[in-house]
Amino acid sequence: MQLVVARVGRAHGIKGEVTVEVRTDEPELRLGPGAVLLTDPASTGPLTIETGRVHSGRLLLRFAGVRDRNAAEALRNTLLIAEVDPDVTPEDPDEYYDHQLMDLDVVTKDGAEVGRITEISHLPSQDLFVVERADGTEVLIPFVEEIVVEIDLEKQRAVIDPPPGLIDDQAEIVSSRDEENGSSGSDEDAAGADA
């Protein structure tokens, strides 16, 4: 099975190093010297990692055969892909590979069906489940433990406890002005104040 483990960023310096946006929780395992990675687009690879180092909080890699800035810049936006045994799971029991989460049914704590995970979007601040509902619409569910309370791989489902408004239109809107006045902002409070 193939996992995207990083995306090549811009060239760094003049000797062929590139910045890398890491997309794995195990960079020391997947992005170490000697690792051979497939690429997307396939025409740029496979690439063998020659060296790696951290500079100002960013991972810098140099690949075999990439010796100058021009060659490094030609790799920009290339996805780096590792071959992984599909039966291998992350060491931390609360971590999952994307392929384990794809197609899981999403239900609320009450058992109400929400939909099925069709994509996992990896953003800088958190990951999101893209969930397709039965009617074909999509809803985005932040993959944080306050919302996704259980992943049950045996039952092929993710259990969520969504805040109001995440999967429906029952969002609670409270303005800071209402809080300062001690009012919740509902129509009943406004009607009661006039009486």
N, C-alpha and C positions, 0 to 999 in steps of 0.2 A: 504494500500500500504506500502511497505517496503523500507526504505532508509538506505543506509550505512552511519553511522554517525562518525565512527572512526575505527582505526585499532590498535590493542594492539601491543606495542613494547616490549622492554626488561623489565625484572624485575628490580625494584628499591629497594634496601635495602633488609632486611631479613624478613620483616613483611607482605609480600604479595602485596605490591604496584606494579603497572606497569606503564610504560610510555605509552602515547596514542598519536597517530597521528590523530588529529582531522580532520574530513572530512565534517563538517557542519558549517554553518555560525551562528548557534544558539546553541553553546555548553552549555550555561547556561540553556537552555530549554531541550535539549536532553540528556545531560550528568550530570545531577544533582543528588544528593543523593536521593535514592529511585527509580530511573528510572530502569525499567526492560527492558533489551535488548535481542533480539534474537541474535544468533551467526552463523557465517559460519566459520568452520564447526559446524553444529547443535549440535553435540555431546558435545561441550564444554559449552553449555548454556541450558536455558537462564541464564543470569547473572544480578544480582541486584547490582547497585552501592551503596556502603556503605559510602564511603567518596571520596572527590576529592579536590585537591589543585594544585596550580601552584608552580613549583620549577625550578629555573633557566630557565624560559621561556617555560617549558614543562608541560603539564597537567599530573598529576599523579592520578590514580584511584585505589581504593581498592574495591574489590567485596565481597559480603557476601559469607562466606565459604572458601575464599582464604586467608590462614593465614600465609603462609611461602613462601620463595623464589622459592622453587621447584614447588609449585602449581601455582605461578605467572608465572614462566618461561614456564609452560605447556600451557599457554594461548597465547604465543607469535604468532604473525601474524593472530590472530583471528579477523575477521571482526565483528564489533558491529552494529547491525541493529535495527532501531526503527520503530515501526508501526505508520504510519502517515495517516491521513485522506486525500485522493487524491484530495479533493476539496480545501484544505487549501493551501494558497500560502505564500511565504515569505513576511515579512512586507515591505521591500524595493522593490519598483516597478521595479528596475533594477536587481533584483536577481531572479533566477529561480531554480527550482528543476530539476534534471537530467531528470525525466520522462516527464517534460513539453517540453524539448528540443529534446528528442529522436524522430526520424522520421520526423523532420522538413525539408522541402525543403530548400536548400541553393541556393540563386540567387545573382548575382552581382547587383550593383545599376542600371546598364543598363538593367536589366531584364534577363541576360543570365543565364541559368540553370547551376549550378555547380554539384549538387548531393543532397544526403540525409544524414542527421546526423544519424550514426549508433552506435556511442559510444561517451562518453565524458570522456576524460582522464584528471585526476586531478594530475598535477605536482606541485612541490614546488613553482615554479615561476609564473605559470599561468595555466589555464585550456585550453584544446585543444578539438575542435570538430574533430572527425574522420568522414570524409565525403566520402561516396561511390559514385563514378561517375557512369554514365549510362553504361560505358564500363567495370565496375567491379573494376577499380583501386581505390585507396584511396588517399585522400589528407588531410593533417592536417591543420586546421585553428585555429590560436590562438584566444581564446575568450577574446579579449580586445576591448574596445570601439572604438579604432582607426581603427579597421578592421571590426568588427561586429557592423554595424551602426544601425541596427534595428532588434528586435525580435517581430514578429507579430504572437501571438498565435492564433488569430481568423482566419487568413489566412494560418496558419501552415507553416510559412516560416521565415528564417533568411536571412537578406540582408547584404551583405558584400561589402566592398570597398578594395579589396586586392592590396597590393603593387606589382609592377612588379616582376614576378618570383614565386609568392606564389602558384598560380594555373595553371601557364603556364610556358613556357621556355623563357619568355621575360625578364629575369633578367638583370638588368643593372650592369655591373661590372666596378668599378672604383677603381684604385689602388691609394694609397697615393702618390706614385711617380708621377703619372699623375697630381694630384692636385697641387703638389709643383711646377711643370713645367708650370702650367696654361693650361694644355691640358686635354681634356676630354677622351683621349685615343682611339678615334675612328680612323678608317682607313683613313677617309677623311682628318683629321687633319694631319696625318703622310704624306699623299700624298701632301697636300698643302705646307708642310714645305720644301719638296724637290724641288718644282717648282720654 
